[in-house]
Amino acid sequence: MATLKHVQKVWSNFLNQGGFDAHALSGLKLVSAQKGKVLSELTVAPQHLNRLGGCHGGLLSTIVDVGGSLAIAAEDMHATGVSTDLNVTFVSGAKLGETLSINSRCDKVGGTLAYTTVEISVGDKVVALGRHTKYVRLAHKSNKEMKLDGQ
């Protein structure tokens, strides 16, 4: 439960910054979290669709970006670094009203880089698979300073 509360706090900070994450993923629900893993959900809404009526690949890429960051947060990180690489494989489509299940995992947090994997599915159907690498050296410094300040 402590991990989920921590990840919720980090996600709230993301949303409070405004910007693209808050606009595209305001409906994201954090379901559960444990060390290095986060399960979240998002229902596909009209603003998430491409011109053909399917879930937009840009939304799925944003989910991989944010999902990877939240998985890093689940490693007790307040700051989650900056992206260095993001790869998304689109496996199948998702439609308006379907709920995306987002399984995010932090594979490794090193001194310089963190590696994450995100799987997006609807029921048993995989919609997208993503890998997200982040530069975390400065995040470690920021996290250490936040812990000294009691946060």
Chimera marker file (.cmm) of the C-alpha trace (Angstrom):
<marker_set name="trace">
<marker id="1" x="0.000" y="0.000" z="0.000" r="1" g="1" b="0" radius="0.5"/>
<marker id="2" x="2.889" y="2.365" z="0.729" r="1" g="1" b="0" radius="0.5"/>
<marker id="3" x="4.192" y="1.919" z="-2.819" r="1" g="1" b="0" radius="0.5"/>
<marker id="4" x="0.797" y="2.720" z="-4.318" r="1" g="1" b="0" radius="0.5"/>
<marker id="5" x="0.499" y="5.889" z="-2.202" r="1" g="1" b="0" radius="0.5"/>
<marker id="6" x="3.980" y="6.954" z="-3.291" r="1" g="1" b="0" radius="0.5"/>
<marker id="7" x="3.209" y="6.368" z="-6.984" r="1" g="1" b="0" radius="0.5"/>
<marker id="8" x="-0.103" y="8.233" z="-6.596" r="1" g="1" b="0" radius="0.5"/>
<marker id="9" x="1.807" y="11.198" z="-5.161" r="1" g="1" b="0" radius="0.5"/>
<marker id="10" x="4.266" y="11.173" z="-8.070" r="1" g="1" b="0" radius="0.5"/>
<marker id="11" x="1.384" y="10.907" z="-10.590" r="1" g="1" b="0" radius="0.5"/>
<marker id="12" x="-0.407" y="13.817" z="-8.886" r="1" g="1" b="0" radius="0.5"/>
<marker id="13" x="2.748" y="15.872" z="-9.271" r="1" g="1" b="0" radius="0.5"/>
<marker id="14" x="2.840" y="15.008" z="-13.000" r="1" g="1" b="0" radius="0.5"/>
<marker id="15" x="-0.790" y="16.089" z="-13.390" r="1" g="1" b="0" radius="0.5"/>
<marker id="16" x="-0.309" y="19.299" z="-11.405" r="1" g="1" b="0" radius="0.5"/>
<marker id="17" x="2.442" y="20.359" z="-13.814" r="1" g="1" b="0" radius="0.5"/>
<marker id="18" x="-0.173" y="20.516" z="-16.566" r="1" g="1" b="0" radius="0.5"/>
<marker id="19" x="1.172" y="19.895" z="-20.033" r="1" g="1" b="0" radius="0.5"/>
<marker id="20" x="0.638" y="16.945" z="-22.315" r="1" g="1" b="0" radius="0.5"/>
<marker id="21" x="0.475" y="14.156" z="-19.708" r="1" g="1" b="0" radius="0.5"/>
<marker id="22" x="-2.324" y="15.935" z="-17.842" r="1" g="1" b="0" radius="0.5"/>
<marker id="23" x="-4.186" y="16.604" z="-21.083" r="1" g="1" b="0" radius="0.5"/>
<marker id="24" x="-3.890" y="13.141" z="-22.635" r="1" g="1" b="0" radius="0.5"/>
<marker id="25" x="-4.020" y="10.950" z="-19.537" r="1" g="1" b="0" radius="0.5"/>
<marker id="26" x="-6.196" y="12.809" z="-17.033" r="1" g="1" b="0" radius="0.5"/>
<marker id="27" x="-8.439" y="9.715" z="-16.835" r="1" g="1" b="0" radius="0.5"/>
<marker id="28" x="-5.605" y="7.326" z="-15.937" r="1" g="1" b="0" radius="0.5"/>
<marker id="29" x="-6.456" y="5.279" z="-12.828" r="1" g="1" b="0" radius="0.5"/>
<marker id="30" x="-3.751" y="3.680" z="-10.718" r="1" g="1" b="0" radius="0.5"/>
<marker id="31" x="-5.038" y="0.250" z="-9.704" r="1" g="1" b="0" radius="0.5"/>
<marker id="32" x="-2.111" y="-1.238" z="-7.792" r="1" g="1" b="0" radius="0.5"/>
<marker id="33" x="1.614" y="-0.885" z="-7.253" r="1" g="1" b="0" radius="0.5"/>
<marker id="34" x="4.405" y="-2.884" z="-5.706" r="1" g="1" b="0" radius="0.5"/>
<marker id="35" x="8.160" y="-2.481" z="-5.872" r="1" g="1" b="0" radius="0.5"/>
<marker id="36" x="8.991" y="-1.705" z="-9.503" r="1" g="1" b="0" radius="0.5"/>
<marker id="37" x="5.530" y="-2.565" z="-10.852" r="1" g="1" b="0" radius="0.5"/>
<marker id="38" x="2.407" y="-0.535" z="-11.523" r="1" g="1" b="0" radius="0.5"/>
<marker id="39" x="-0.975" y="-1.589" z="-12.864" r="1" g="1" b="0" radius="0.5"/>
<marker id="40" x="-3.148" y="1.205" z="-14.236" r="1" g="1" b="0" radius="0.5"/>
<marker id="41" x="-6.196" y="1.607" z="-16.470" r="1" g="1" b="0" radius="0.5"/>
<marker id="42" x="-7.486" y="4.112" z="-18.990" r="1" g="1" b="0" radius="0.5"/>
<marker id="43" x="-10.805" y="4.036" z="-20.821" r="1" g="1" b="0" radius="0.5"/>
<marker id="44" x="-10.460" y="5.053" z="-24.477" r="1" g="1" b="0" radius="0.5"/>
<marker id="45" x="-12.336" y="8.350" z="-24.921" r="1" g="1" b="0" radius="0.5"/>
<marker id="46" x="-13.136" y="10.344" z="-28.097" r="1" g="1" b="0" radius="0.5"/>
<marker id="47" x="-10.022" y="12.534" z="-27.712" r="1" g="1" b="0" radius="0.5"/>
<marker id="48" x="-7.871" y="9.370" z="-27.789" r="1" g="1" b="0" radius="0.5"/>
<marker id="49" x="-8.960" y="8.312" z="-31.284" r="1" g="1" b="0" radius="0.5"/>
<marker id="50" x="-7.168" y="8.658" z="-34.605" r="1" g="1" b="0" radius="0.5"/>
<marker id="51" x="-8.941" y="9.750" z="-37.788" r="1" g="1" b="0" radius="0.5"/>
<marker id="52" x="-9.981" y="6.131" z="-38.471" r="1" g="1" b="0" radius="0.5"/>
<marker id="53" x="-11.725" y="5.772" z="-35.119" r="1" g="1" b="0" radius="0.5"/>
<marker id="54" x="-9.120" y="3.603" z="-33.394" r="1" g="1" b="0" radius="0.5"/>
<marker id="55" x="-6.937" y="4.343" z="-30.397" r="1" g="1" b="0" radius="0.5"/>
<marker id="56" x="-4.185" y="6.734" z="-31.554" r="1" g="1" b="0" radius="0.5"/>
<marker id="57" x="-0.618" y="5.432" z="-31.587" r="1" g="1" b="0" radius="0.5"/>
<marker id="58" x="0.517" y="8.692" z="-30.015" r="1" g="1" b="0" radius="0.5"/>
<marker id="59" x="-1.673" y="7.971" z="-26.999" r="1" g="1" b="0" radius="0.5"/>
<marker id="60" x="-0.205" y="4.469" z="-26.687" r="1" g="1" b="0" radius="0.5"/>
<marker id="61" x="3.312" y="5.940" z="-26.918" r="1" g="1" b="0" radius="0.5"/>
<marker id="62" x="2.460" y="8.457" z="-24.205" r="1" g="1" b="0" radius="0.5"/>
<marker id="63" x="1.179" y="5.603" z="-22.027" r="1" g="1" b="0" radius="0.5"/>
<marker id="64" x="4.516" y="3.791" z="-22.464" r="1" g="1" b="0" radius="0.5"/>
<marker id="65" x="6.351" y="7.004" z="-21.526" r="1" g="1" b="0" radius="0.5"/>
<marker id="66" x="4.278" y="7.673" z="-18.406" r="1" g="1" b="0" radius="0.5"/>
<marker id="67" x="3.940" y="3.994" z="-17.471" r="1" g="1" b="0" radius="0.5"/>
<marker id="68" x="7.708" y="3.599" z="-17.503" r="1" g="1" b="0" radius="0.5"/>
<marker id="69" x="8.105" y="6.686" z="-15.343" r="1" g="1" b="0" radius="0.5"/>
<marker id="70" x="5.573" y="5.421" z="-12.807" r="1" g="1" b="0" radius="0.5"/>
<marker id="71" x="7.327" y="2.034" z="-12.665" r="1" g="1" b="0" radius="0.5"/>
<marker id="72" x="10.532" y="3.901" z="-11.793" r="1" g="1" b="0" radius="0.5"/>
<marker id="73" x="8.583" y="5.823" z="-9.142" r="1" g="1" b="0" radius="0.5"/>
<marker id="74" x="7.565" y="2.420" z="-7.738" r="1" g="1" b="0" radius="0.5"/>
<marker id="75" x="11.264" y="1.866" z="-7.012" r="1" g="1" b="0" radius="0.5"/>
<marker id="76" x="10.897" y="4.609" z="-4.342" r="1" g="1" b="0" radius="0.5"/>
<marker id="77" x="12.036" y="7.360" z="-6.696" r="1" g="1" b="0" radius="0.5"/>
<marker id="78" x="10.424" y="10.816" z="-6.444" r="1" g="1" b="0" radius="0.5"/>
<marker id="79" x="12.126" y="12.152" z="-9.569" r="1" g="1" b="0" radius="0.5"/>
<marker id="80" x="12.046" y="9.687" z="-12.479" r="1" g="1" b="0" radius="0.5"/>
<marker id="81" x="14.608" y="11.080" z="-14.921" r="1" g="1" b="0" radius="0.5"/>
<marker id="82" x="14.338" y="12.022" z="-18.582" r="1" g="1" b="0" radius="0.5"/>
<marker id="83" x="13.701" y="9.815" z="-21.592" r="1" g="1" b="0" radius="0.5"/>
<marker id="84" x="16.620" y="8.653" z="-23.711" r="1" g="1" b="0" radius="0.5"/>
<marker id="85" x="14.832" y="5.981" z="-25.747" r="1" g="1" b="0" radius="0.5"/>
<marker id="86" x="11.246" y="4.895" z="-26.293" r="1" g="1" b="0" radius="0.5"/>
<marker id="87" x="10.100" y="2.000" z="-28.464" r="1" g="1" b="0" radius="0.5"/>
<marker id="88" x="6.518" y="0.955" z="-29.065" r="1" g="1" b="0" radius="0.5"/>
<marker id="89" x="5.272" y="-2.041" z="-31.042" r="1" g="1" b="0" radius="0.5"/>
<marker id="90" x="1.610" y="-1.756" z="-32.018" r="1" g="1" b="0" radius="0.5"/>
<marker id="91" x="0.150" y="-5.259" z="-31.919" r="1" g="1" b="0" radius="0.5"/>
<marker id="92" x="-3.599" y="-4.687" z="-32.318" r="1" g="1" b="0" radius="0.5"/>
<marker id="93" x="-6.179" y="-1.936" z="-31.995" r="1" g="1" b="0" radius="0.5"/>
<marker id="94" x="-8.387" y="-0.577" z="-29.237" r="1" g="1" b="0" radius="0.5"/>
<marker id="95" x="-11.764" y="1.074" z="-29.695" r="1" g="1" b="0" radius="0.5"/>
<marker id="96" x="-13.805" y="3.821" z="-28.100" r="1" g="1" b="0" radius="0.5"/>
<marker id="97" x="-15.044" y="2.797" z="-24.658" r="1" g="1" b="0" radius="0.5"/>
<marker id="98" x="-12.615" y="-0.080" z="-24.182" r="1" g="1" b="0" radius="0.5"/>
<marker id="99" x="-10.520" y="-0.079" z="-21.018" r="1" g="1" b="0" radius="0.5"/>
<marker id="100" x="-6.786" y="-0.315" z="-21.530" r="1" g="1" b="0" radius="0.5"/>
<marker id="101" x="-4.972" y="-2.326" z="-18.873" r="1" g="1" b="0" radius="0.5"/>
<marker id="102" x="-1.430" y="-1.002" z="-18.464" r="1" g="1" b="0" radius="0.5"/>
<marker id="103" x="1.190" y="-3.217" z="-16.823" r="1" g="1" b="0" radius="0.5"/>
<marker id="104" x="4.396" y="-1.272" z="-16.231" r="1" g="1" b="0" radius="0.5"/>
<marker id="105" x="7.584" y="-2.821" z="-14.894" r="1" g="1" b="0" radius="0.5"/>
<marker id="106" x="10.940" y="-1.332" z="-13.979" r="1" g="1" b="0" radius="0.5"/>
<marker id="107" x="13.500" y="-3.867" z="-15.164" r="1" g="1" b="0" radius="0.5"/>
<marker id="108" x="16.535" y="-2.094" z="-13.699" r="1" g="1" b="0" radius="0.5"/>
<marker id="109" x="17.496" y="1.195" z="-12.076" r="1" g="1" b="0" radius="0.5"/>
<marker id="110" x="21.217" y="1.790" z="-12.424" r="1" g="1" b="0" radius="0.5"/>
<marker id="111" x="23.324" y="4.769" z="-11.492" r="1" g="1" b="0" radius="0.5"/>
<marker id="112" x="22.854" y="6.373" z="-14.906" r="1" g="1" b="0" radius="0.5"/>
<marker id="113" x="19.994" y="4.633" z="-16.730" r="1" g="1" b="0" radius="0.5"/>
<marker id="114" x="16.703" y="2.949" z="-15.843" r="1" g="1" b="0" radius="0.5"/>
<marker id="115" x="14.993" y="0.419" z="-18.102" r="1" g="1" b="0" radius="0.5"/>
<marker id="116" x="11.256" y="-0.235" z="-18.179" r="1" g="1" b="0" radius="0.5"/>
<marker id="117" x="8.767" y="-2.440" z="-20.009" r="1" g="1" b="0" radius="0.5"/>
<marker id="118" x="5.089" y="-1.597" z="-20.534" r="1" g="1" b="0" radius="0.5"/>
<marker id="119" x="2.355" y="-3.890" z="-21.843" r="1" g="1" b="0" radius="0.5"/>
<marker id="120" x="-0.991" y="-2.394" z="-22.853" r="1" g="1" b="0" radius="0.5"/>
<marker id="121" x="-3.914" y="-4.773" z="-23.310" r="1" g="1" b="0" radius="0.5"/>
<marker id="122" x="-7.692" y="-4.986" z="-23.545" r="1" g="1" b="0" radius="0.5"/>
<marker id="123" x="-8.762" y="-8.175" z="-21.805" r="1" g="1" b="0" radius="0.5"/>
<marker id="124" x="-6.544" y="-10.953" z="-23.155" r="1" g="1" b="0" radius="0.5"/>
<marker id="125" x="-5.677" y="-8.983" z="-26.312" r="1" g="1" b="0" radius="0.5"/>
<marker id="126" x="-2.282" y="-7.241" z="-26.355" r="1" g="1" b="0" radius="0.5"/>
<marker id="127" x="-2.614" y="-3.796" z="-27.927" r="1" g="1" b="0" radius="0.5"/>
<marker id="128" x="0.961" y="-2.499" z="-27.611" r="1" g="1" b="0" radius="0.5"/>
<marker id="129" x="4.329" y="-3.430" z="-26.133" r="1" g="1" b="0" radius="0.5"/>
<marker id="130" x="6.797" y="-0.758" z="-25.129" r="1" g="1" b="0" radius="0.5"/>
<marker id="131" x="10.286" y="-0.263" z="-23.764" r="1" g="1" b="0" radius="0.5"/>
<marker id="132" x="11.366" y="3.007" z="-22.168" r="1" g="1" b="0" radius="0.5"/>
<marker id="133" x="14.882" y="3.973" z="-21.104" r="1" g="1" b="0" radius="0.5"/>
<marker id="134" x="15.479" y="6.987" z="-18.880" r="1" g="1" b="0" radius="0.5"/>
<marker id="135" x="18.540" y="8.918" z="-17.748" r="1" g="1" b="0" radius="0.5"/>
<marker id="136" x="18.346" y="8.919" z="-13.944" r="1" g="1" b="0" radius="0.5"/>
<marker id="137" x="21.723" y="10.142" z="-12.675" r="1" g="1" b="0" radius="0.5"/>
<marker id="138" x="20.369" y="13.601" z="-11.817" r="1" g="1" b="0" radius="0.5"/>
<marker id="139" x="17.138" y="12.027" z="-10.525" r="1" g="1" b="0" radius="0.5"/>
<marker id="140" x="19.166" y="10.073" z="-7.951" r="1" g="1" b="0" radius="0.5"/>
<marker id="141" x="20.662" y="13.354" z="-6.719" r="1" g="1" b="0" radius="0.5"/>
<marker id="142" x="17.229" y="14.975" z="-6.559" r="1" g="1" b="0" radius="0.5"/>
<marker id="143" x="15.778" y="11.948" z="-4.743" r="1" g="1" b="0" radius="0.5"/>
<marker id="144" x="18.586" y="12.020" z="-2.184" r="1" g="1" b="0" radius="0.5"/>
<marker id="145" x="17.970" y="15.750" z="-1.546" r="1" g="1" b="0" radius="0.5"/>
<marker id="146" x="14.204" y="15.145" z="-1.179" r="1" g="1" b="0" radius="0.5"/>
<marker id="147" x="14.800" y="12.399" z="1.389" r="1" g="1" b="0" radius="0.5"/>
<marker id="148" x="17.103" y="14.706" z="3.358" r="1" g="1" b="0" radius="0.5"/>
<marker id="149" x="14.296" y="17.285" z="3.363" r="1" g="1" b="0" radius="0.5"/>
<marker id="150" x="11.938" y="14.658" z="4.769" r="1" g="1" b="0" radius="0.5"/>
<marker id="151" x="9.783" y="14.167" z="1.675" r="1" g="1" b="0" radius="0.5"/>
<link id1="1" id2="2" r="1" g="1" b="0" radius="0.2"/>
<link id1="2" id2="3" r="1" g="1" b="0" radius="0.2"/>
<link id1="3" id2="4" r="1" g="1" b="0" radius="0.2"/>
<link id1="4" id2="5" r="1" g="1" b="0" radius="0.2"/>
<link id1="5" id2="6" r="1" g="1" b="0" radius="0.2"/>
<link id1="6" id2="7" r="1" g="1" b="0" radius="0.2"/>
<link id1="7" id2="8" r="1" g="1" b="0" radius="0.2"/>
<link id1="8" id2="9" r="1" g="1" b="0" radius="0.2"/>
<link id1="9" id2="10" r="1" g="1" b="0" radius="0.2"/>
<link id1="10" id2="11" r="1" g="1" b="0" radius="0.2"/>
<link id1="11" id2="12" r="1" g="1" b="0" radius="0.2"/>
<link id1="12" id2="13" r="1" g="1" b="0" radius="0.2"/>
<link id1="13" id2="14" r="1" g="1" b="0" radius="0.2"/>
<link id1="14" id2="15" r="1" g="1" b="0" radius="0.2"/>
<link id1="15" id2="16" r="1" g="1" b="0" radius="0.2"/>
<link id1="16" id2="17" r="1" g="1" b="0" radius="0.2"/>
<link id1="17" id2="18" r="1" g="1" b="0" radius="0.2"/>
<link id1="18" id2="19" r="1" g="1" b="0" radius="0.2"/>
<link id1="19" id2="20" r="1" g="1" b="0" radius="0.2"/>
<link id1="20" id2="21" r="1" g="1" b="0" radius="0.2"/>
<link id1="21" id2="22" r="1" g="1" b="0" radius="0.2"/>
<link id1="22" id2="23" r="1" g="1" b="0" radius="0.2"/>
<link id1="23" id2="24" r="1" g="1" b="0" radius="0.2"/>
<link id1="24" id2="25" r="1" g="1" b="0" radius="0.2"/>
<link id1="25" id2="26" r="1" g="1" b="0" radius="0.2"/>
<link id1="26" id2="27" r="1" g="1" b="0" radius="0.2"/>
<link id1="27" id2="28" r="1" g="1" b="0" radius="0.2"/>
<link id1="28" id2="29" r="1" g="1" b="0" radius="0.2"/>
<link id1="29" id2="30" r="1" g="1" b="0" radius="0.2"/>
<link id1="30" id2="31" r="1" g="1" b="0" radius="0.2"/>
<link id1="31" id2="32" r="1" g="1" b="0" radius="0.2"/>
<link id1="32" id2="33" r="1" g="1" b="0" radius="0.2"/>
<link id1="33" id2="34" r="1" g="1" b="0" radius="0.2"/>
<link id1="34" id2="35" r="1" g="1" b="0" radius="0.2"/>
<link id1="35" id2="36" r="1" g="1" b="0" radius="0.2"/>
<link id1="36" id2="37" r="1" g="1" b="0" radius="0.2"/>
<link id1="37" id2="38" r="1" g="1" b="0" radius="0.2"/>
<link id1="38" id2="39" r="1" g="1" b="0" radius="0.2"/>
<link id1="39" id2="40" r="1" g="1" b="0" radius="0.2"/>
<link id1="40" id2="41" r="1" g="1" b="0" radius="0.2"/>
<link id1="41" id2="42" r="1" g="1" b="0" radius="0.2"/>
<link id1="42" id2="43" r="1" g="1" b="0" radius="0.2"/>
<link id1="43" id2="44" r="1" g="1" b="0" radius="0.2"/>
<link id1="44" id2="45" r="1" g="1" b="0" radius="0.2"/>
<link id1="45" id2="46" r="1" g="1" b="0" radius="0.2"/>
<link id1="46" id2="47" r="1" g="1" b="0" radius="0.2"/>
<link id1="47" id2="48" r="1" g="1" b="0" radius="0.2"/>
<link id1="48" id2="49" r="1" g="1" b="0" radius="0.2"/>
<link id1="49" id2="50" r="1" g="1" b="0" radius="0.2"/>
<link id1="50" id2="51" r="1" g="1" b="0" radius="0.2"/>
<link id1="51" id2="52" r="1" g="1" b="0" radius="0.2"/>
<link id1="52" id2="53" r="1" g="1" b="0" radius="0.2"/>
<link id1="53" id2="54" r="1" g="1" b="0" radius="0.2"/>
<link id1="54" id2="55" r="1" g="1" b="0" radius="0.2"/>
<link id1="55" id2="56" r="1" g="1" b="0" radius="0.2"/>
<link id1="56" id2="57" r="1" g="1" b="0" radius="0.2"/>
<link id1="57" id2="58" r="1" g="1" b="0" radius="0.2"/>
<link id1="58" id2="59" r="1" g="1" b="0" radius="0.2"/>
<link id1="59" id2="60" r="1" g="1" b="0" radius="0.2"/>
<link id1="60" id2="61" r="1" g="1" b="0" radius="0.2"/>
<link id1="61" id2="62" r="1" g="1" b="0" radius="0.2"/>
<link id1="62" id2="63" r="1" g="1" b="0" radius="0.2"/>
<link id1="63" id2="64" r="1" g="1" b="0" radius="0.2"/>
<link id1="64" id2="65" r="1" g="1" b="0" radius="0.2"/>
<link id1="65" id2="66" r="1" g="1" b="0" radius="0.2"/>
<link id1="66" id2="67" r="1" g="1" b="0" radius="0.2"/>
<link id1="67" id2="68" r="1" g="1" b="0" radius="0.2"/>
<link id1="68" id2="69" r="1" g="1" b="0" radius="0.2"/>
<link id1="69" id2="70" r="1" g="1" b="0" radius="0.2"/>
<link id1="70" id2="71" r="1" g="1" b="0" radius="0.2"/>
<link id1="71" id2="72" r="1" g="1" b="0" radius="0.2"/>
<link id1="72" id2="73" r="1" g="1" b="0" radius="0.2"/>
<link id1="73" id2="74" r="1" g="1" b="0" radius="0.2"/>
<link id1="74" id2="75" r="1" g="1" b="0" radius="0.2"/>
<link id1="75" id2="76" r="1" g="1" b="0" radius="0.2"/>
<link id1="76" id2="77" r="1" g="1" b="0" radius="0.2"/>
<link id1="77" id2="78" r="1" g="1" b="0" radius="0.2"/>
<link id1="78" id2="79" r="1" g="1" b="0" radius="0.2"/>
<link id1="79" id2="80" r="1" g="1" b="0" radius="0.2"/>
<link id1="80" id2="81" r="1" g="1" b="0" radius="0.2"/>
<link id1="81" id2="82" r="1" g="1" b="0" radius="0.2"/>
<link id1="82" id2="83" r="1" g="1" b="0" radius="0.2"/>
<link id1="83" id2="84" r="1" g="1" b="0" radius="0.2"/>
<link id1="84" id2="85" r="1" g="1" b="0" radius="0.2"/>
<link id1="85" id2="86" r="1" g="1" b="0" radius="0.2"/>
<link id1="86" id2="87" r="1" g="1" b="0" radius="0.2"/>
<link id1="87" id2="88" r="1" g="1" b="0" radius="0.2"/>
<link id1="88" id2="89" r="1" g="1" b="0" radius="0.2"/>
<link id1="89" id2="90" r="1" g="1" b="0" radius="0.2"/>
<link id1="90" id2="91" r="1" g="1" b="0" radius="0.2"/>
<link id1="91" id2="92" r="1" g="1" b="0" radius="0.2"/>
<link id1="92" id2="93" r="1" g="1" b="0" radius="0.2"/>
<link id1="93" id2="94" r="1" g="1" b="0" radius="0.2"/>
<link id1="94" id2="95" r="1" g="1" b="0" radius="0.2"/>
<link id1="95" id2="96" r="1" g="1" b="0" radius="0.2"/>
<link id1="96" id2="97" r="1" g="1" b="0" radius="0.2"/>
<link id1="97" id2="98" r="1" g="1" b="0" radius="0.2"/>
<link id1="98" id2="99" r="1" g="1" b="0" radius="0.2"/>
<link id1="99" id2="100" r="1" g="1" b="0" radius="0.2"/>
<link id1="100" id2="101" r="1" g="1" b="0" radius="0.2"/>
<link id1="101" id2="102" r="1" g="1" b="0" radius="0.2"/>
<link id1="102" id2="103" r="1" g="1" b="0" radius="0.2"/>
<link id1="103" id2="104" r="1" g="1" b="0" radius="0.2"/>
<link id1="104" id2="105" r="1" g="1" b="0" radius="0.2"/>
<link id1="105" id2="106" r="1" g="1" b="0" radius="0.2"/>
<link id1="106" id2="107" r="1" g="1" b="0" radius="0.2"/>
<link id1="107" id2="108" r="1" g="1" b="0" radius="0.2"/>
<link id1="108" id2="109" r="1" g="1" b="0" radius="0.2"/>
<link id1="109" id2="110" r="1" g="1" b="0" radius="0.2"/>
<link id1="110" id2="111" r="1" g="1" b="0" radius="0.2"/>
<link id1="111" id2="112" r="1" g="1" b="0" radius="0.2"/>
<link id1="112" id2="113" r="1" g="1" b="0" radius="0.2"/>
<link id1="113" id2="114" r="1" g="1" b="0" radius="0.2"/>
<link id1="114" id2="115" r="1" g="1" b="0" radius="0.2"/>
<link id1="115" id2="116" r="1" g="1" b="0" radius="0.2"/>
<link id1="116" id2="117" r="1" g="1" b="0" radius="0.2"/>
<link id1="117" id2="118" r="1" g="1" b="0" radius="0.2"/>
<link id1="118" id2="119" r="1" g="1" b="0" radius="0.2"/>
<link id1="119" id2="120" r="1" g="1" b="0" radius="0.2"/>
<link id1="120" id2="121" r="1" g="1" b="0" radius="0.2"/>
<link id1="121" id2="122" r="1" g="1" b="0" radius="0.2"/>
<link id1="122" id2="123" r="1" g="1" b="0" radius="0.2"/>
<link id1="123" id2="124" r="1" g="1" b="0" radius="0.2"/>
<link id1="124" id2="125" r="1" g="1" b="0" radius="0.2"/>
<link id1="125" id2="126" r="1" g="1" b="0" radius="0.2"/>
<link id1="126" id2="127" r="1" g="1" b="0" radius="0.2"/>
<link id1="127" id2="128" r="1" g="1" b="0" radius="0.2"/>
<link id1="128" id2="129" r="1" g="1" b="0" radius="0.2"/>
<link id1="129" id2="130" r="1" g="1" b="0" radius="0.2"/>
<link id1="130" id2="131" r="1" g="1" b="0" radius="0.2"/>
<link id1="131" id2="132" r="1" g="1" b="0" radius="0.2"/>
<link id1="132" id2="133" r="1" g="1" b="0" radius="0.2"/>
<link id1="133" id2="134" r="1" g="1" b="0" radius="0.2"/>
<link id1="134" id2="135" r="1" g="1" b="0" radius="0.2"/>
<link id1="135" id2="136" r="1" g="1" b="0" radius="0.2"/>
<link id1="136" id2="137" r="1" g="1" b="0" radius="0.2"/>
<link id1="137" id2="138" r="1" g="1" b="0" radius="0.2"/>
<link id1="138" id2="139" r="1" g="1" b="0" radius="0.2"/>
<link id1="139" id2="140" r="1" g="1" b="0" radius="0.2"/>
<link id1="140" id2="141" r="1" g="1" b="0" radius="0.2"/>
<link id1="141" id2="142" r="1" g="1" b="0" radius="0.2"/>
<link id1="142" id2="143" r="1" g="1" b="0" radius="0.2"/>
<link id1="143" id2="144" r="1" g="1" b="0" radius="0.2"/>
<link id1="144" id2="145" r="1" g="1" b="0" radius="0.2"/>
<link id1="145" id2="146" r="1" g="1" b="0" radius="0.2"/>
<link id1="146" id2="147" r="1" g="1" b="0" radius="0.2"/>
<link id1="147" id2="148" r="1" g="1" b="0" radius="0.2"/>
<link id1="148" id2="149" r="1" g="1" b="0" radius="0.2"/>
<link id1="149" id2="150" r="1" g="1" b="0" radius="0.2"/>
<link id1="150" id2="151" r="1" g="1" b="0" radius="0.2"/>
</marker_set>
